[in-house]
């Protein structure tokens, strides 16, 4: 069922998947290595989002060429991930900041009255 892939397509798709995996891995390592949670939120997000985007791009190119019609599933997935990731991170950061303030952490500045 799998047709023989042209060499240029195999190289292009492999390159996008490899770069996407490297960016995702860099983002995950950033989550582990950064000291405070608030720095963790912004730095690795770009790497993991771009990594996922490159993998989705590779999937879209592969299936568009092999099935000889454009594939829009990946575009819709990328749009939803792009829209929901910042909202989720903002809510997660606010919840963590609230928790740290309630616990009285010395590293977190208190709100101005």
Secondary structure, 3 states (H helix, E strand, C coil): CCCCCCHHHHHHHHHHHHHHHHHHHHHHHHHHHCCCHHHHHHHHHHHHHHHHHHHHHHHHHHHHHHCCCCCCHHHHHHHHHHHHHHHHHHHHHHHHHHHHHHHCCCCCCCCCC
